[in-house]
C-alpha cells in the first residue's frame, strides 16, 4: 500500500482514481496534427478524467482562444476541441516526455 501524506496531522487523500490522459490538439492550434497534451488527473470515472484533462489543456492554451464577449464560453469551447486519444488507468509518469 502506498504511503499516505499528512499535513499538520491531517491525512490527505486524492479524490477519485488516478488516470493518465493523452489528448490531440485541435486543428486550429495544430495544423500538422502531431501535437498532443498529456495530463495526470484524479477522477471518479473515466469520462470525468477526460473532461478534466480537456479543461487543463484549454487552461494551458487559453490565450490562443480569448473571446472578448464571453471568455468562459470560449474556454469551454476550447476544452471540447481537444480530442481524447488514450486513457490509461493510473498515473504513468514514465510517459511524460519533455523536448
MODA-V98603 format. One line per field, one symbol per residue. phi: phi as a letter, one per 40 degrees, with the letter a starting at -180 (. if undefined). psi: psi as a letter, one per 40 degrees, with the letter a starting at -180 (. if undefined). A space follows every 50 residues. Layout:
phi = ???
psi = ???
//
This chain:
phi = .ccccbbfgccbbccgbcbbbbbcccdcbaccgbcbbbbbbbacbdcccc ccccccccccbcccbdbccaccccccccdcccccbabbcgcbccccbbc
psi = hihiihhfehhhhihaihihhhihiiddegdeeehihhihihididdddd ddddddddddeddeehhddgdddddddddeehhhdhhhhihgdeehhh.
//
